[in-house]
């Protein structure tokens, strides 16, 4: 258990709240100050757990820019290669900004695709899931993009028209990670959305 050691919390309560929200809910909206490790938990540790332990069929990681998406891709690739042997997985590059994870013992495959808010998600397919089963939007907005109404609308169109509508109806979880940087930001809008649990 990540939470308790010798009767004491091993990690801050905020992180436990994030873990609980991710484990218990299909729609999660996580906000907090910069540097509080919300992205580490929600956009790296939790998705990696889902891929390695729960055999998540098809994961999308959304970032604001191509450079940030590439950085996330490189991080996942390095971490997965690091644990490849001990977790009986085979990691391969599977196209532009896409990784394939074969679970040799279970004979299952997982696909991870890294996108920006300017890319299409719908129509993407993996061998085991026609639509994404886990989507994480990790800081897909910044002060530069929320200041412009046109950019806010572009982000909303991507998230609502591509990401949320493109998910598998049978198995899905959507996670938004960001900062409250505008009253019309994703974080603010999801905070008002009854489907979402906001941390």
Phi, psi and omega in degrees: 000128181290341194272321191239138172216124181053040178075005182240153176294132177272337183228160180300151181302323179302321179291323176296319177299320178297311181302311181300316180297319181292320182288328190258352188226149178276332181235115185231134180238114185245125178229159180171172182291157179298137178090006181269009175071021179295321178290324179301314181286311190275333185248359177228296185297309182296310178300322178298318177300314181298321181289313185283317187265320185259001178056044180308121186294317189209110183249136173247130173246115181259134176230168185288317186236165177300319180297318179290324176295319178296320178298317178296317178303311181298321179295312179299315181301312181297314181295318180293320178295326179298324185253009186305308186290314184291338181254009178051053176233158173237123183254132179223150170285133187231046181112181183296121176057035181225138176239148176241133178240117177261127179266097190298320182289322183266353182055047178232159179232148174234146178238138177233125181237137183249124187227167170244173182289000177257004181254156175272141175254317184299142183094344177288139181225149170239171183295324186258352180210126179290331181231157179301142179255338176222126176233131178237116174263107187253102180051056179279359176237153174221174177303325180297319185276331181279343178292333182261127178299321180298320179290323177297320179293322177299317179295314179300318180298317179296310185291313184278323183275328181257299189292300184294318181288337184274358185284156177297131178288335183280318184220116179203151172213136181237128182235128174247130179237127180186189180242152178280087186251357179195149180294344178247023179282168177302314180303314181295318180293318179290333177297330180269354182272121185296338179291333190266142167263125181254130177248000000 
